[in-house]
């Protein structure tokens, strides 16, 4: 059985897009200087789970993460 494609981006909204402040400069001199974030989805038998993570570039340490069934602002804030 082929699974249906699930769109995770809603292009109907005209939301603000933040500037790229790092501009591919990933060098840090101290902890908590630069953080990266990302969101991905994990398919399960009960539907998709969304995982948001926050990584400190100094040492590549995960400093926060959160999972939820919906990709909302609360997910990013919780991470």
Secondary structure, DSSP 8 states (H G I E B T S, - for coil): ----------TTS-------SSTT----SSTTS-EEEEEEEEEETTEEEEEEEEEETTTTEEEEEEEESS-SHHHHHH-
